[in-house]
Structure formats: C-alpha cells, structure tokens
Amino acid sequence: MSTTIRFDGRVAIVTGAGAGLGRSHALGLAARGAQVVVNDLSRDAAQRVADEIGAAGGQALALAASVADFEQVSGMVAQVLDRWGRIDILVNNAGILRDKTFAKMDMADFRLIVDVHLMGTAYCTKAVWDVMRAQNYGRVVVTTSSSGIYGNFGQSNYGAAKSGVVGLMNVLALEGQKNNVRVNALSPTAATAMTDSLLDATSKACLTPESVTPGLLYLVSDDAPTGIILGAGAGCFAVADMVESEGLCLTGDALTPEGVAARFAEIGALETATPIPTAFEQTFKYVRKATAQRR
C-alpha cells in the first residue's frame, strides 16, 4: 500500500490558477493540506478560486500578477514570503494561445507566446529558486505540451515555447539536485478555455482538468522524481523521453555527405536507442565511438 501523498505545511504557488487546469491543481493541493497561492492575471478569478479553497476549509491567497513581468512576479513572491515565510512548490501553469500557420503569423504573436510560456516560466522559477535552494527543498513543475514535444500544425510559437520549457527543466533538474530541488514537466491534455474550440463533446467529457491533476500532485510530492516529462489526460499517464540512436562513426573516405546518406538508415536505427542523461554524455559517447573506430 503506497503512502498517502500530503502537503501539510507546504506552501505552493500555482500560476494561471483562476480557471481550468490551474484551478484544478490549486484545489488538489489545498485538499491535501497545502497553503496555496492562487495566481492569475485576473484578480477576481484568482479570488474566486481562493474563496472556493477557503470554503472547503483550506488556506489560500489570491495574487494577481503577469508571469511575463519579472517585477510583478518578484513582488508576488515577496508577498508570499511575508505571509508564510517559505515557498515549497511552484506550478508553472499560466498560458495563452495565438494559433496561426507560420506563414501567416505576426512575429509579435510569436514573441508574446514565448514571453508568457517560456520567459514566464523562467521568471517565476528564478524568483523562487534561491528560496528553495536555501531551505534545501523545492518542487517545480513546468507545463509543456505535445505540441512542443511532437509538433502541431499552426502552433510554431506555442510549440517552440513549450519545447523551450523542457530544455529549461532538463538543466534545472541537474542544477537543483544537490539542494533537493526537483524539477519536472507536465504535458497535459484537457478541455479548458484554451482548447474549447478544438474538441468535440465526447472528448471534453473525458478530458477534464481533474483527470490530469493527480499526475501533477505526484510530480510535486516529497518522493517526486526529477527531470521527467509526464504526459497526462483523461486519467491516462505516460512518460515521454528523448532518446538517441546508437549511431555510426564514419572515417576516411566515408566521412562525406554521401557517406552519411548511404548509411542513414543505420545511423537512424532506433532499435537500440537509449536516453542521454546530460549533454556531455553525448559528447563522451561520440569520443568513445571515434576512439574505438581508430583502434
């Protein structure tokens, strides 16, 4: 029997928590004992969720701030520390869409999505990072998307930003290890205001925000992993990972574009593909293969 996951004594910030997934995450954390900061661009939306938590017997603080504004984010974090003295959990959930094909996209809309999703995640995480390191405890979740992992037509801006937060997570998971700061990515699919026009009634009935939140709660728990991408939707959960084929080392006359083309099927064979834990591990792999080839 697994231990019940609780958050008693923990302080959690959930961004974009006025509705949808953020609201569900905030309610889930509060129901299991966390003191929850409900952040949203809309003060009224944040307050409604905070009131909902309070009515259920929990503790919540509604704070309006734009995640794309580092000064506002820093001010929010200062208020949380004044109120509760610590920050244990950060759920980077806030997001927007500006979908168009790349050919028709205004670069201002590309920049806006990157500012909210990627820079907003970096700003919020930076604002709590030293606090978590100093207390030797922190749990951070970034919200990625299948659009960033696998691609989706008409979402070049969103996909780029959501892929970017995975890169951020990969590095922060390494940098946070010695101070027990664990960083993971959630890739949710749910029926929310952002996806309302894209889903039929049957899909909406399955893809509730509440069916995603159990995965989020695990990722911010005491026994959470680190450096994981967890896909979640309709009560289904899966881990996404980037792997690399074993590859080939070409030398001599074969070390040409034609040589790569001739053996590309072997180079790209994924039957023995493995994850690469760090960037330098890839470098060392290539050096090992090249050295072996020259013996």
N, C-alpha and C positions, 0 to 999 in steps of 0.2 A: 504494500500500500504506500503510495507516494505521500510525501509531506504536503500538507495544505500550504499553498502559497499565500502569504500575508504581507502587508506593507505597513504594519503598525509602527509609528514613529518615523516613517519615511515622508519626505516632502517631495512632491512631484510637480513638474511644470508640463502642461500639455498645450502645445500651440495649435491654433485653429480649432479650438475646442467648443465653439459656440454651436456647432451642429455636426451631423454626420459621424464620421469615424472619430474625430477628436472628442466629441461629446460622449460617444460610447466608451472610449478609452478613459476619459476623466471619471465617468460613473463607475467603471470597472475598478479603477484604482481606489476610489473613495470607498466602495463597497467592501474592499478588503483592507481598510484601515489607513490608507494614505491621506495625508493632508494635501489637497490638490489646488494648484494654481490653474484656473481656467483662463487661458489667454485667447483673445480673438481680436480682430480689427474692430468689431462691433462691441462696445461696452455693454449694450443691452443684451446681446446674445450671450456674452460671457456671464453676465449676471443671472440670466435665466437658468443656465446650467448650474452655476454656483448655488442658486436658491434650491434647485432640484436636489443637489447633494445635501444641502443643509436640512431640507425637509425629510430626507431619509436618515438623518442622524449623523451625517458626516461633516467634515470641515473643509471649506473651500474658500478661495479668494479669487474674485474676478478682477482681471487686469487687462485693459485694452492696450495693445501695442502692435506696431507693424514689425514683423520679423525681418523685413528688408531694411530696417533703420536701426543701425547698431546703437545709437544713443537711446532710442526707445527701449530696445532690448536690455541694455545695461541698466536703465532706470527700473525696468520691471524686476530684474534680478536683485537690485538693491532693496526694493520694497519687500521682496520675498525674504531676504536675509534679515531685514529689520523685523519682520513678522515672526518668522520661525527659526532663524539662526542657522539654517543649513539647507542644502538642496541635494537630494539623493538621486532623483530620476528626472531625465529630460526626454520628452517625447516630441520630436520634431515632426509635426503633422500638417502644419499650415500649408495651403497650396491653392493655386488657381490654374485655369486653363485659358489658352489663347490659340486654338487649333486652326491651322491653315496649312496647305502644302507649302513647301519651302519656296517654290517659285512665286507664290503669291504673298508670302509672309513679309510684313514690315519688320525691319530689324529692331524697332522699338519694342515690339511684342516679343521678339526673341530675348532681348535683354531683360524685359520685365519678368519673364518666366524664370530665367537664370537668377535674377536678383531675389525673387521670392523663394524658390525651391533650393537652389544651391547656396547662394550667399546668405539667405535667411537661416538655413541650417548651420552654416559656418558661424554666423553671428551669435545665434543662440547657444551653440555648443561652446564657442570661445568665452562667452560671458559666464558660463558655469564651470569651465574646465579647471581653473585653478582652485575653485572651491572644492570640487570633487577630489582633486589630487591632494589637497591639504588634509582632507578628512579621511583619505585612503578608502574612499567608497564612492562609486558613481555608476549609474546605469544610463546609457544614452542610446536612443533609437533614432535612426534616420529613416525617413519614408521614401523608398524608391518605388519603382513601377515596372511592370512587364514591358512598358514602352521603352524604358531605359535599358532593360536587360536584353530584350529581344527585338525591339523596334515596333513601331506602329505608324501606319500611313497618316500623314497630316500632323504629326507631333514631333517635328525636328527639335523645336525649342524645349518642349517638355521632356522628350527622350534624352536630349543632351544634359539637361539639368539633373534628371533622375539617375542617369549613368554617373554623373559627377558626384552625387552624394555617396554612391557605392565606393568610388575611389577615396573619398574622404573617410568613409567608415573603415576601409582597409588599413589606412595609415593610422588612424586614431586607435583602432583596436590594438595595434602594436605599441603605440606610444603610451597607452593607458595601462598596460599590463602591470607594471611594477607598483602602481598605486591602486590596484583593484578597481580600475575604471573600465568597465566592459561596454563595448560599442557594437551594435548590431543594426541590421537593416531589415525593415518590414516592407514586403511588396504586396500590398493589399489589393483586392478587387471587391468592390462593394457598390451597392446602389446608393449614391449620395447625390447632392445637388450638382456636383461636377459631372456625374455620369448619367443623369436622369434621361437625357435625350438619346442616349446610346443603347438603352436596354429595354427589352420587352417586359411585359407584366410577369411572366413566368420567371425570368432571370431575376427581376427585382425581388420577388418573393424569396428566392434562395440567398441572394447576395446582400444580406443585412449587415450593417456595421457590427452588430453584436456577435456575428459569426466569425469575425476577424479578431476581436479584442482578446480572446483567450491566448492567442499567439503572442500578442503584444505584451500581455501581462507576464508570460513566461520570459520574454526577452529582457524584462526589467526586474526580474526576481533576483533574490540573493544568489541562487545557483545558476544564473543565466550563463550561456556560452559567450564567446566574443568572436567578432569577425564573421558572423553568419548572415546570410540573406535568407529570410523566411518568407516564402510565398504563403498567402492566406486568402481564403474566400469561400463562402458557403459552408463553413465548418471544415473545409479541407486545408491541409497544411503540407508544405513541401519545402525542401531546401534547394536553392539554386546555387550553383558553383561554377566558377570559371576554371576550365581545365586546359591543358596544353598537350598536344600530341608528342610522342617520343621524338619524332623528327629524325632528320638525317644530317650528317656533316659532309659537305661536298668539298673536295680538294682538287688541285691540279686543273686539268682541262675541263672538269665537270663544274668548276666554280664559275659559272656563267649564268646569264638569264635563261639560256636554253637548257642548261643543266637543271635549274630549278623547275622549269616547265616539264621536262622529261620525267622527273621523279616526283611531281607534285602530289600524285595520288599517295605515294608512300610518305611524303612529308606530312600530309594532312590526315593520315590514318588515325582514327580516334579509338581503336580497339584497346590500346594500352595507354590512353591519355590519363594524366594524373593532375591533381591540383598543384599549383606552385605557391608555397606559403608566403614568400616575400620576393620583391623584385630582384634582389641579389641572388636568390636561389636559381632564378632563370639564368642569370649570367654564369654562375658556377656550373650549371648543367651544361651550357654550351662549351665552356672551357674543358670540362671533363670529356665531353664527346670529341672535341677537336684534338685533345691530347691523345686520347685512345686511338684516334684515326691515324695519327702520325707515328705511332709506335711500329 
